[in-house]
Amino acid sequence: MAFWWALLVIAFACAICRLLLMLIPSNVPHMDVDTSDVLDDGNQTKDNSFIYIPSRRHTDKVQCYEPATMKYLGYFPALKPDEVKERVAQTRKAQKIWAKSSFKQRRLFLRILLKYIIEHQDLICNISSRDTGKTMVDASLGEIMTTCEKIHWLLSEGEKWLKPEYRSCGRSMLHKIAKVEFSPLGVVGAIVSWNYPFHNIFNPMLAAVFSGNGIVIKVSEHASWSGCFYLRIIQTALAAVGAPENLVEVITGFAETGEALVSSVDKIIFVGSPGVGKMIMRSAADTLIPVTLELGGKDAFIVCEDVDVPHVAQVAARGALQSSGQNCAGAERFYVHKDVYSSFVAEVSKIVKSVTAGPPLSGKYDMGAICMQEHSEKLQYLVNDALDKGAEIAARGSVGNIGEGAVDQYFPPTVIVNVNHTMKLMQEEAFGPILPIMKFSSDEEAVQLANDSKYGLGCAVFSGSQRRAKHIASQLHCGVAAVNDFASSYMCQSLPFGGVKDSGFGRFAGIEGLRACCLVKSVVEDRFWPFIKTKIPKPIQYPVAENGFEFQESLVETLYGLNIWDRLRALVNVLKLLSEQPTPTSNRRRND
């Protein structure tokens, strides 16, 4: 009894010490980032405050504007292939230095970033909102929280998963040590989408830099203004820990800029559409570099009849409407059991009718503007196709007072019922605030409907029985599943993220995403060197003895025989053959 009391006292003391250590403020350096050119203080000059009409053709400039107001933000160069290759070359030089950095230095870099993000949430969300049209709340949920969680996970577990991992040696190599080493690949390239400009930059950057790589990130032409400011934060933090200049670069441009990046780096991470993803793969084939593709999604949201309908309806609305449809793993297909179909539609409709789209920084609207020009036309096309085939609009939200001439940048949240899989709305990625709701009669039918898609990114299943929800989710062909929740897996940064089918392949985030930035090397070495070494047995030394194959047969049975008696019998024969004077097979042939 005294022994257990002693253990309990020691454990309690350790817990108290850990709590006290948490109360001690960490010594993290403060950093200042120049924000003078990104803050909207109402005093902009005429050159950078006029209403912008985007050009339909690409130029040598990436011109930036606020989707919500069409206010011009400025421009960045569309880099040419030789300029991209030069940026990659500079990053490659910096990476060779950074590869020798300690985990202590890398953790300090993460802590400096985390401190800045927490202290400047308003600034980061404001810039994301201005560049993409999303609300401040959605920017916080999708940009700040996910990034902070990733940094926290890397600080807690990153080093652990990058240290050599020891593996079993097997029966034939008991005198060896087997391990897997994870070393940096070199320069990682990332081509990221516009929907989460802050997180989409930080997500690949954090994994690449913490694992000892450099990274060059090509940001979307729809979110270059914010991306270039976020680079300023990263480079200031790198400078604070003495990291080499140019270790992280953000480049701007169009298709040829991205193509040049793919041909220059040691790995490519792409977040975007399936069509462009296929082009990335073809380009990567020329240099045979590894590729991670996170492409489109058409996530199924399944609602069984034994749920709390008002609660699930609220989750469904958030899943479909967040960030004005700029969602990551967003719900785009809703399958509801026939017994609660009417009540679910009524509850969701009530929520959607209360939602208003408008300029996000005014603080009065639940949804912001659509980032991409003319995307609202595509959304209306999908809705019209569904209506022509028998669907009905059950409810629509409203568009606020946004000013004349900017209506095309907004799309009212819309609930559509009586949908089926002949409609494009249920097959093509919408990327917009639309909730198409279809009824099902059995769990088997729900699974069949959910799997009837070329996409396979995520899913969400709701049931009053967790066992039932888990069983349904286990049958869905996708990379991410949430049981009685939506998109919660992305806040567990220990988990990999990615899809199957047209949603891509490979994983980022989690252990798999971190190690995917590494050269994975298998290493075998002597366990008791120099006393025990591998020695080739005489029967199979060159020239091979006449009894060489008989020796090999007995050796295999000694090591892997299915019962102990066969293995002992084979071992006796191995020892016998080793004691015999070998006769080379070449001599036997000459004698014959």
LOTI-402188 format. One record per residue: z, x, y of N, C-alpha, C in turn; residue in three letters. Coordinates in pm, whole numbers, plus 50000, padded with zeros to 5 digits. Atoms other than C-alpha are relative to their C-alpha. Layout:
<rs>
ZXYZXYZXYALA ...
</rs>
This chain:
<rs>
500005008349879500005000050000500005008650126MET 499924991149884500865028550237498655005950034ALA 501354994449979497385042750186499134990550081PHE 500835009849930495705010550298500484997750143TRP 499485001349864498025007250597499535011650087TRP 500454988249925497085042650701498544998650041ALA 501435002149969493365034450679499834989650110LEU 500095010549900493905002750881500385005150138LEU 499554994349872495785021651154498935009350058VAL 501064990849955493055048451170498804992250053ILE 501145008049956490295022051193500284993350134ALA 499645006649875492175003551467500005010050116PHE 499984989649896492695036151662498595003950041ALA 501404996549969488995044551635499354989250085CYS 500575011149923488065010051765500505000250143ALA 499444999349866490415013752061499375011450078ILE 500614988449933489015048352141498564997050041CYS 501395003449967485465035152128499944990450117ARG 499955009449888486365006552361500315007350130LEU 499644992549880487975030852606498835008550048LEU 501174992049962484895053152598498944991450067LEU 500975009249938482735022752681500384996750143MET 499545003349865484875016752989499785011450098LEU 500234988449914484185051853120498564999550050ILE 501365000649948481145050653352499175012049952PRO 500864989150047478245070953211499445007450120SER 500504991449893477015099853420498495000549995ASN 501465000950000473405089053470499495002450141VAL 500504997049865471515103953764499314988050064PRO 500675010549923470295080454034498635005250041HIS 501314995749953466625081154126499444990150101MET 500645007949896464675068654425498504999649975ASP 501445001950019461185054454383499444994150128VAL 500615004849876458925049454683499424986149978ASP 500495013950011458325011954726499374995150129THR 500445004049866457015012055082498654992949999SER 501345005850001453485002454982499864988049908ASP 500095011550090454344974554736500864988250044VAL 499155011049954456964953954918499244991450100LEU 500665009549910455574922755086501004995850107ASP 499045003149894457484922555414499414991350111ASP 500645008849902455024900255597499315007450113GLY 500594992149891453724928855813498745007349956ASN 501194993250046450604938055617498904999850106GLN 501144999549909447584948855810498924990549950THR 501095009150036444454928055807499265004949877LYS 500764994550112442834951655555500594996549865ASP 499425002850132445324943755281500744986749996ASN 499365013150006446254907855353498994988649998SER 500985010749995442974888755355499844993249864PHE 500245007350124442014862655096498815006349930ILE 500984992250074440014879954826499134991149911TYR 500935006950089436934866254649499495010449900ILE 500374989650097436504886654327498505000649976PRO 501404997950033433124901354252499784997349852SER 500325002750141431424890753929499445012449931ARG 500534987950063430114925853870500995011450017ARG 499124988449994431954957853797499475010150100HIS 500394989849904431924984754063500745012849965THR 499254987750023433435019154099501464998450042ASP 498625002849960436655002354212500554988349921LYS 499295011350057439214980154043500744993350114VAL 499425006749884440064955054313501084990249953GLN 498825007350045443444938054289500384989050100CYS 499635011249915444684904654422501084991849930TYR 498985008950055447484879654374499334987349948GLU 500645012350051446284851554144500524987350068PRO 499405012249944448684826654305499514997050141ALA 500355002049860447534832054664498635005550035THR 501264993049978444314852254628500115010550109MET 499814989549901445834877154871499585013449942LYS 500494987050044444184911254845501155010049996TYR 498944990250018446494938654713499545014450019LEU 500524986349990444234969154726499065003049885GLY 500914996350109442074988554486500395013549941TYR 499794987350069442155017254236498665004449944PHE 501304995350049439325039254109499734995949857PRO 500435002250138437385029853799499575013649947ALA 500224986250041437585063353626498805001449909LEU 501164996650082434475078853474500475007749877LYS 499594993350124434515093953122500515014250019PRO 499544986349983434835129853243501365000650069ASP 498695000549935437765120153465501104996049901GLU 499045003950104439485103253171500335011949911VAL 499784988650088439015133752953500855010750069LYS 499194990449926440515155553225501464995650004GLU 498625005150002443595133153246500645002449862ARG 499484998050135443995134852868500305014749976VAL 499784985550017443645172952877501285004450069ALA 498764996549929446425175353136501224995049923GLN 498895005450078448645152852927500215008249872THR 499884991950122447905174052619500765012950027ARG 499264987949964449165205252795501484996950019LYS 498615003949978452325187052902500704996749868ALA 499395004150127452895173452551500445012049918GLN 499634988150078452975208052395501375005350044LYS 498684996049950455985215452614501054989849959ILE 499045010850028457655181652565500334999149851TRP 499755000550144457315184052184501215008349961ALA 498854991350029460025210952197501284994850065LYS 498825005349931462425189252398501034994949900SER 498925004750086465765178652254500144984950010SER 499745014349994466795143252170500994996950113PHE 499085001949888469555147552428499224998150130LYS 500835001349880466925152452698499234986950000GLN 500755012550010464905122852572500904987950024ARG 499075011149977467965100252567500374998950148ARG 499695000449857468785110052925498864993350077LEU 501165006549940465255099753024500104984849985PHE 499885014450024465845065552865501144994050082LEU 498865005349924469235061253034499674998850148ARG 500415000549859467775069253375499094987950024ILE 500885011749988465055043353320500804987149991LEU 499225012250018467535017453196500824996850124LEU 499215002049878469765022453498499134994850113LYS 500895004449892466825018653736499544985649978TYR 500495013550029465514987453560501084989650031ILE 498915009549978468904970153568500284998250150ILE 499695000649858469444978653934498864994650084GLU 501175004349922465904968354040499244988949928HIS 500645011150070465214937153834499154991450094GLN 500735008549905464164917354140498685006350040ASP 501224992949960461644943754246498964999749888LEU 500934999350113460094947553900499394986349971ILE 500515013550026459814910053844499124994950112CYS 500795004049884458494904554195498595005749990ASN 501314993550011455674929354138499204994149885ILE 500695006250112454854914653798499514986050038SER 500365013549958454824879953949498805000250094SER 501114999349904452544889754235498695003749933ARG 501244995050061450054907254006499444990749893ASP 500485008450110449864881253726500184985250024THR 499825014249972451014848353877501134993549926GLY 498905006150075454014843353648501224998250087LYS 498785002449924457394830953765500975011649981THR 498994989550009460374853753823500824998649870MET 499245002150123462254837953530499215005049879VAL 500824995650111459354843853293499825015149999ASP 500094985449992459014879453417501285006449947ALA 498734994750049462694885253347500104998849848SER 499925002150144462524870352997499055009149923LEU 501014992850076459324887452889499855014650036GLY 500194986249955459404919753089501305008149995GLU 498764992549985462994930053163500815000349870ILE 499115000450117464974918152860499425007449880MET 500604993350115462514930252597499995015250018THR 500044985649975462174964452762501405006049991THR 498624995050008465944968752803500475000649855CYS 499605000150141466454959152439499345011549924GLU 500694988850067463854984752327500675013350035LYS 499324987749959465535012152531501355001249929ILE 498694999850067468945002452388499865003649853HIS 500204996950142467595003652032499645014849980TRP 500364985950012466005037852085501205009150024LEU 498804992149975469235051252232500944999649880LEU 499065001750110471205037751937499485005849869SER 500514996850133468885044851645498765009049998GLU 501274992849998465765063551760500055013549931GLY 499914986650059466905098451666500184999249848GLU 499745001750143468145086451327498714998349921LYS 501215003050075464715073751227498925010550016TRP 500974989149984462865104951347500455012949934LEU 499534988350073465035129751160499375000349860LYS 500564999450136463785142350821500714990349906PRO 499475009950093464255116050554499875005549858GLU 500014994050133465235129050212499694989549895TYR 500445008950106463635113349906500375005649863ARG 499734995350135464185115249532498895009349953SER 500974989850044462475144349356499304996549871CYS 500595003150129461685128049025500545009149891GLY 499444992650113462505141348677499405013949986ARG 500644987050022460015169748675500305010150111SER 499754991249887461155184149010501474999750042MET 498585000649968464945182748986500515012350074LEU 499604987549933465125218449115499445000950141HIS 500625000249867463345208149437500744990550094LYS 499585009449896464265191049764498744993650057ILE 501165007349948461815164149877500414992550127ALA 499685006849875461735150850231498734996450075LYS 501095003949912459525134350490500385004050141VAL 499774995849862459245149850835499104992150093GLU 500735007849901458125131651146499825008650126PHE 500294991749883456445153051410499004992950091SER 500885007149906454535142351723498525001449963PRO 501444999650022450865133551692499265008150106LEU 500674993249889449955148052032499924990850120GLY 500195009249888448505124352290499624986349944VAL 500285013850039448675086952224499254993250114VAL 500705008149900446235064252403500364985449980GLY 499695014350008447095028152483499124992450098ALA 500785009149915444815000952619500714986649993ILE 499085011450004447034971852718499484988450084VAL 500445012349933446564936152836500824997450125SER 499435003149869447564919853162501214990849993TRP 499055011250000449984892953038501455004350027ASN 498674994649970453144914653053499835014250051TYR 500394986749951452204943953278501105010449990PRO 498894990450008455664960053281500295003649855PHE 499644997350139456554956352914498855006249922HIS 501144994750074453034963652789499775014850027ASN 500044985649972453224997852958501195007049937ILE 498794993350047456805005852867500114999849848PHE 499865001150144456564994252506499385011949926ASN 500554988250069454095020952381500505013050059PRO 499564987649937455295046652635501345004749946MET 498674996250046458925045952521499965006049860LEU 500094994950137458055050652154499285013449997ALA 500784987650001455475077652227500815011750056ALA 499274989149936457635098252461501255003749921VAL 498794996950074460815095052256499695007749872PHE 500384992850121458945107751949499305013350029SER 500504986849964457705138152142498545000750040GLY 501415000549963454215126952240499804998950150ASN 500455004349869452355124052564499234987049982GLY 500735012550012450605091352643499194997450126ILE 500885004349891447705079352857499724985249979VAL 500085014550013447675041952923498924994650093ILE 501025006749920444615022953038500474985650022LYS 499515013449969445904991853215498824990650024VAL 501045010049979443954959553244499554999950146SER 500515001349863441724955453546500614988050071GLU 499335011549941443634922853599501445002850040HIS 498604996849967446984940653639500165014850033ALA 499964985749968446224975353777500985003150113SER 499124997549885448254971754096501435002149954TRP 498634998550050451544966553916500115011949906SER 499944989050095450704991553643500135013550066GLY 499934987149930450215019853888501355001950068CYS 498654998549946453555012454052501005003049889PHE 499084997450110455335011453717499905014449951TYR 500154985750033453895046053644500875008550091LEU 499194992549903455685058053956501465000549954ARG 498635000450053459005047153802500155009949885ILE 499944991350118458245065453477499955014750039ILE 500164986049963457125097653642501215005250077GLN 498784995849929460185098453869501135002749901THR 498974997950102462445094953566499725012649919ALA 500364987850074460555122353380500345012450082LEU 499694988649913460905145653677501515002450006ALA 498544998849992464655138553684500595007449880ALA 499504992950118465045152953332499265013149975VAL 500714987350012462755182553390498834999749904GLY 501165001150088459875169453182498765005150070ALA 501224994849937456435184653241499214989050069PRO 500825009549924454165167753492498834995549914GLU 501155005950070451395145153358500274996449855ASN 499705003850138453235137453032499614985449976LEU 500405014150007452595100453102499024997350113VAL 501025003349901449455088653281499594985549985GLU 500605013349999448155054353377498635001350063VAL 501364999249948444405051553424499454986050021ILE 500585013049964442355023253573498505000449983THR 501445000650016438835011553513499594988449913GLY 500575010750080436604990053298499695005249859PHE 500264996950141435014992952952499765014849975ALA 500314986050027433655028252985501225008950014GLU 498744992549988437085040453093500774999349869THR 499315001650128438625026352776499305007449887GLY 500764993050104435835040252556500245015050006GLU 499754985749984436385075052698501405003749953ALA 498634997450045440105072452626500065000449848LEU 499985000650147439525062752262499465012949940VAL 500644988050056437325093252206500745012850032SER 499324987849954439845117352360501405002049943SER 498584999450035443265109552211500185001449848VAL 499684997950142445035114051874500384987149929ASP 499715013350055445915077251822499734989950111LYS 500245010249899444975045051997500774987349965ILE 499315012850011447085013952050499274990350092ILE 500755009549919445164983552170500654986349995PHE 499505013649989446494950152291498944992050075VAL 501075007649935443774924752364499344990449903GLY 500735010150077441104902652211499425005949872SER 500614995150124439654905051857498645006650022PRO 501324994449975436164911651994500065014350050GLY 499864986449947437224941952195500695008949896VAL 499334992350105439494952751908499015005849901GLY 501034995050091436444956051682499225011450063LYS 500694989149930434724977351944500865012650002MET 499084988750002437814999551962499955006949865ILE 500054994250135437715004351585498735008049978MET 501264992950018434065014151591500025013350075ARG 499924987549923434725039951862500975009849935SER 499004991350063437815053351683499475006149871ALA 500564994850125435765058151366499305013450021ALA 500704987549973433845086451534500925012149990ASP 499044988950005436985107851556501074998049892THR 499085003150110438885091551266501465000850042LEU 498605000549955442035085751468500634986949954ILE 499345012550038444645059951362499964989850112PRO 500125011049905444445026051531501064989449971VAL 499135011850010447024998951596499424989250089THR 500615010949926445564965551702500944988050003LEU 499245012449982447604936751844499084990650076GLU 501105008049945445004909851901500464985750028LEU 499715013749962444864872451950500994993149910GLY 499065007950078447254846151826499744985150016GLY 500095014649997447274809351742501204994849921LYS 498785001850078450884805851633500314985449970ASP 499615013450044451954775551433501484997650029ALA 498635004449970455094756651537500234987549917PHE 499835010850097456284734551249501354993150022ILE 498795007949976458804706651304500194990149885VAL 499685009350110460354689151001500744987950054CYS 499455012849953461824654251016501525000250016GLU 498534999749997465484665550989500545008850112ASP 499604991149890465734683751324500654992150113VAL 499515005649873467494677651654498804999850095ASP 501285000949929464364665251830500085004750146VAL 499954995549861465454669852196500115015350012PRO 499854985449995466534705852127498695007049965HIS 501244993550044463354715051939498894997750101VAL 501025002849898461194698352206500135009650117ALA 499794990649890462764720452472499515013949961GLN 500474986950048462084751552260498485000149995VAL 501465000950009458514739852200499355001250136ALA 500554999249865457884735152571500075014250054ALA 499874986249955459214769952648498995008949927ARG 500924991750077457104784652368498564998650043GLY 501395002249962453884769252496499735002550148ALA 500254999749857454364769952872500465012750069LEU 499454988349932456124803052940498885008350062GLN 500924991449928454374825153189498634993750020SER 501265007149975451724798853255498985002649889SER 500914997450111450294804952910499725014749981GLY 500194985650018450484842852948500955004949892GLN 498954997350097452624842752637499595010349897ASN 500174990650108453044869452377500514993149875CYS 499655007750120453074853552031500344985750039ALA 499715013449950452924819952209499624989249900GLY 500315011350087452984786852023498754992950052ALA 501255006549957449494771352031499604988349911GLU 500295011250090449494746851738501334994049956ARG 498745006550033452234721251680499784990049887PHE 500095009050115452644704451341501354993249984TYR 498765007649997455244676651342499984989649888VAL 499925009850109456404655351048499794985950054HIS 500385013549955455124619751070501214991350037LYS 498835008549974458654605151069500615002450138ASP 499464997349866459564622051400498885002850100VAL 501154996949915456064625351544500094992950135TYR 499975007849875456424597551801501145004450090SER 498854996049918459884607851916499825014150056SER 500234986349952458874644451942498994999950114PHE 501015000949895455764636052145500634994450128VAL 499365006249883457854614052376500925010050070ALA 499064990449942460464641252427499285011550069GLU 500794989249940457924668852490499284995150125VAL 500725005749885455954646152724500934998750120SER 499025001249891459094639452928500245013550067LYS 499784986649945459654676952968498795004650079ILE 501234995249936456034684653052499744992850132VAL 500215007549876455854657153314500895005250113LYS 499104994749897458744673953495499615013950047SER 500404986249969456974707653505498915000150107VAL 500974998949890455084717453820499515014350011THR 500594986749980452704746553864499805002450149ALA 500184996649860452534764854193500295014750025GLY 499754985849967452954798054378501385004249952PRO 498734997150066455694814854171501095005450091PRO 498994993749916457424834154448500624990250100LEU 499385009849912458144802354642501334995149944SER 498755003850063460914795754391500114985349965GLY 499915014450021460074758654360499284995449874LYS 500895004250108457794759054055500415006049866TYR 499664995850136458294761453679498935009249942ASP 501124992150050454884776953620499245006050117MET 500774993549896452764801153813498514998049981GLY 501465000950005449064807853845499455006549874ALA 500714993450110446584817453574499425013050054ILE 500354986849949445864854453604498495002150010CYS 501434996750005442194856453502499154989450068MET 500945009049935439454841553712499244991849896GLN 500815009250080437694811653556500634996549865GLU 499405003350129440154809553265500344985249992HIS 499705014350001441094774353370498784991949955SER 501215006950046437464764653305499935000049847GLU 499984999550146437814776352944501034990249944LYS 498975009350046441034756552905499514985650008LEU 500515013649985439374725153037498904997149898GLN 501045001650103436444730852800500634996749865TYR 499335002750127438834731852502500604985949999LEU 499445013549990440574700252623498904989549987VAL 501105009650004437264682052677499424998649859ASN 500525000450137436044691752328500924991649911ASP 499055007850079439224677152178499914985150035ALA 500095014149959438924645052383498734993649947LEU 501275005350051435284640752278500094997049851ASP 499875001950145436404642651913501164990949963LYS 499015010250030439104616251945501425002850041GLY 498644997149955442164633552087500314992350127ALA 499575006949879444204618352369501025008650075GLU 499004993149919446224632652656501234991050008ILE 498765007849999449824620952615500785002050129ALA 499244997449876451234637452927499425012450067ALA 500404988249923450384662053203501055002650106ARG 499154996349888452504681053447499194999250128GLY 500685000949872451544684953809499765013750059SER 500274987749924450174711254044500544997950139VAL 499365001449870452164717154359499055002050117GLY 500784998249878450984720654716499695014850016ASN 500314985750004449204753954679498965004350103ILE 500974996349898446714752754960498584997649955GLY 501405003350028443044745054981499265012149944GLU 500864989550052440584765154772500585008249887GLY 499394991850104443024778954515500324992149875ALA 499645008850112443224749854269499555005849867VAL 500514994750125441134768054005500955010049935ASP 499064990350055443974793153960501174993549928GLN 498885007050063446294766453822499484990149898TYR 500365010050099446184744853513501274992349965PHE 498775007650024448664716353469500375000249852PRO 499585000750141450724717153146499584986749941PRO 500655011850058449164692552905500434998249855THR 499685003750138450294674752586498844991849945VAL 501145006950060447444663952356500374995749859ILE 499665005550132447874641652050498724995849927VAL 501125004150086445664629351764498975011149985ASN 500904988650017444224664051720499795002849852VAL 500264995550138442684678651403499265013250005ASN 500554986450006441144711151286498495000750023HIS 501414999449959437574701251376499885003550147THR 500004997749855438564706451740500215014850031MET 499894985949961438134740351905501405003350049LYS 498664997849949441554736252063500975004349890LEU 499144996550112443104740051716499525012549927MET 500564988450069440954769851618499885012350088GLN 500194988849909440344791451924501275002750081GLU 498844996549919443004810252116499834994450141GLU 500085006349868443724790552433500615009050108ALA 499284991849902446194813552609500254992050127PHE 499745008749886447204784752831501064989849969GLY 498875009350013449844757952888499614986549940PRO 500445012250068448564732552634500774998549870ILE 499275002850123450534715952353499224989949917LEU 500675009350091448234700852085500904997049881PRO 499015003850100450394681251840499314991849889ILE 500615006450117449284671351488501104996449901MET 498965004350094451304652151228499685004749858LYS 500174996750141451894661650864500964991449919PHE 499215008850087453374643150565500915007549904SER 499214992550098454724670450336500045014750041SER 499894985749971455844706550350498755007449955ASP 501214993450050452814716550142498844998250098GLU 501075002449902450484700450396500235008450125GLU 499694991849882452264718250682499605014549978ALA 500374986250033451794751850510498495001650000VAL 501474999450006448124744350442499394999950140GLN 500535000949864447494734650804500285012850079LEU 499634988049925449354764450946499175012149958ALA 500784988650050447424788850725498504998450023ASN 501425002649975444084772850816499635005150139ASP 500304993749871443424797451098499535014249975SER 500444986050012441614830251145501035009550058LYS 498954991649943444704842751329501245000149911TYR 498774999150078448004853751181501025008950069GLY 499034991849927450354867151446501424995349970LEU 498635004550020453514845951441500084985449961GLY 499775014150029455054812751345501464996750029CYS 498645004949984458144791751403500144987449915ALA 499775011450088459624766951154501384994450028VAL 498735006649969462344741451235500324989449895PHE 499525010050094464364721650985501524999750005SER 498565001050009467904708650950500565007849882GLY 499634991750114467974728150623499415013950020SER 500514986449980467744765450681499255004949877GLN 500694996050122466774770450318498584994749998ARG 501345006149998463844746550360499115007250102ARG 500784993249896462714763250684499585013949953ALA 500314986650051462894797650519498904999449894LYS 501005001350105460854785450224498624997550059HIS 501305002749936458104771850450499505012850068ILE 500414988049927458064803350667499515010949906ALA 500394989550096457794825650359498584998149948SER 501345002850051454484808950270498925001550107GLN 500984999149891452824813950609499495014250011LEU 500674987049998450324842250635499965005450143HIS 499924994549865451434859850953500975011750000CYS 499184987849993453264890951070501394997950055GLY 498705002349935456194875451259500414985549975VAL 499535013650028458294845351159501374997850062ALA 498705003949945461144827451334500454987249931ALA 499445011650069463364803151141500984993050093VAL 499195007949907464864775651359500185007050135ASN 500014993649868463984795451669498555003350032ASP 501364996249962460944807351860500005013950063PHE 500244986749943459854843551926501275008450011ALA 498764992449992463424855751873499875013849938SER 500164987250068462174884051653499675011250098SER 500384989449907460834902351957501195005450078TYR 498794994649940464344905952092500805008249900MET 499414991050100465244924151770499065012049989CYS 500954989149991463574957051853500045009649881GLN 500044992350124464474971651514498884995149909SER 501045006050083461734948951373498615004050049LEU 501394997249961458024957651368499344987450054PRO 500735011349943455644935451566498525002149976PHE 501434999450022452064927651472499574988749909GLY 500525011250076449804904051281499075004049889GLY 501004998350105447184899651011498764992350040VAL 501285006649974443634886650996499485003750141LYS 500554996949867442074883851345501075003250103ASP 498924996049910445474890751499500265015049993SER 499914985450001445074927451408500775005549883GLY 499254993250106446934952551195500745011850061PHE 499124989749947449434980551229501154993450073GLY 498805005449937452794976251393500485009050113ARG 499204992549904454534986551710501354993450009PHE 498585003849998458234983051784500625003349864ALA 499274997350123460904990051527499765013949944GLY 500134987250067461075018851285498545003249973ILE 501414998050033457465013651180499195004150121GLU 500734996649878456185014651538500355013850052GLY 499584986749955458225045551624499365010849914LEU 500574989950091457085064751317498485000050003ARG 501465000449989453505053351375499495009350109ALA 500374990249897453525077251673500155014349948CYS 499704986950057454215105951435499015004049892CYS 500654994550119452445128551189501054999749890LEU 499055001550110454185118950865499655010549895VAL 500274988550086454475150450656500975000449883LYS 499164998650120455755153050297500255014849975SER 499614985950017457665185350234500835001349872VAL 499234997050120458905199649903500395014850006VAL 499524986249998461055231249885501015002049888GLU 499084996950108463245249049630501424996250038ASP 498645004149976466735234849599500965011949992ARG 499084988950022468385266749472499325013550022PHE 500714987549972466045293249616500985010750046TRP 501084994350083465815322149533500345000549853PRO 499534998550138467685317049206499154992249900PHE 500825008150089465525289349059498694996950071ILE 501325002649944461805287349121499144993349895LYS 500965005950093458925268448970499245011149930THR 500734990150077457435289148690499084993049903LYS 500965006450089454305279848498500335004049856ILE 499714996950141455155277148126498875007949934PRO 500994991350062453385302447904498854992549934LYS 501135006750068451365277047698498904995450094PRO 501055004749910449515265448011499645010350108ILE 500464989349912449195298848192498585003949962GLN 501374995550031445665312448219500045013549930TYR 500835010150068444085317847980500864990549919PRO 499205010550062445395285047839500105002349849VAL 499774997750142446965287947492499444988649916ALA 500545009950093445715269547187500894987649993GLU 499085011350008448825248047185500354994250138ASN 499735004349863448615240747561500094984950015GLY 499985014549985447755203847531501164993949922PHE 498875005050078450345198447256501305001850079GLU 498834997549915452915213947491500114989350109PHE 500005009949892451885190247772500384986149948GLN 499645012950058452125159747546501514998949979GLU 498575000150027455635169147440500825000150129SER 499304999349872456665177247797500034986250067LEU 500075013449941455505143047922500974990649930VAL 499105009050072457425125247644501465003850024GLU 498644995649970460515146347714500494994250132THR 499605004649867460545135748077499984984850014LEU 500225014249969459365099848058500054990849878TYR 499915008350119459925087347703500934988250021GLY 499285012449975461305052147677501344999249929LEU 498674999950060464235060347448500465014349980ASN 499394986850000466625089447418499615008149877ILE 500314992750123465725098347057498605005950006TRP 501354994549986462015102147128499995011750098ASP 499964989249901462825123447430500645012649944ARG 499364988450062465175146047230499065006849900LEU 500954994550095462585150246954498905007950072ARG 501044993149924459965159347215500525012850063ALA 499404988049940462335183847383500085011449900LEU 499964989850105462835202247053498635006349982VAL 501354994850018459085205547020499585008750119ASN 500294991849881458785218347381500615013849985VAL 499324987150017461355245647308499345008449891LEU 500684992950109459585254446984498695006250048LYS 501284995149950456205257747155500175011350100LEU 499744989349903457695279147431500365013049929LEU 499584987850071459105303247172498885006349920SER 501124994650077455795307346991499195009850083GLU 500904990649933453455335847074498694992650028GLN 501205008049970450575318447262498725006949956PRO 501334994950035447025322147134499014994250099THR 500945005249900444465319447416498864992549935PRO 501105007950054441815293047359498715008149996THR 501234991949999439105318547448499925008749876SER 499994992050123440205340647155499654991549880ASN 500285008950110440115311046921498514997149990ARG 501445002950002436535303147027499215011949945ARG 500724988250048435455339146962500175001549848ARG 499774999150144437115338446617499184989749924ASN 500825010350066435335305946538498545004249995ASP 
</rs>
